[in-house]
Amino acid sequence: MKLFCFTLLNLLLAINNAYAQLDEIKAEEIVKNSICIDNLSVDDVLKDKIKIRSQRDLGWQVYKEDGQYDVERAFLMNKSMQLRFRWHVNSDGKIAPDGKRAETLCTK
């Protein structure tokens, strides 16, 4: 977890003024490109998960609330059960996992 937080902090410090006006697309990109484990991005780790378990990818969704965004990736495990990973992105572009799944995704 410490490595994830340190890597995430470095990534956020590298974000330039292009992210000053945060929108849905930028919020999604921040989460997707966040460094996870083994120098893979969050997006790459989730792509690997879907390959291993043969789940149906429901894609990325972004929800805006009070100037902040919730970015979510969902998978369909069977006809009725969904697996969701969700992060909060504030107006400054800082992200935080929302729930155990997103929190433990980037830990070994």
ABEGO torsion letter per residue (X at the ends): XAAAAAAAAAAAAABBAAAABBBAAAAAAAAAABBBBGGBBAAAAAAAAAAAAGBBBAEBBBBBBGGBBBBBBBBBABAABBBBBBBBBBAAGBBBBBEAAAAAAABX
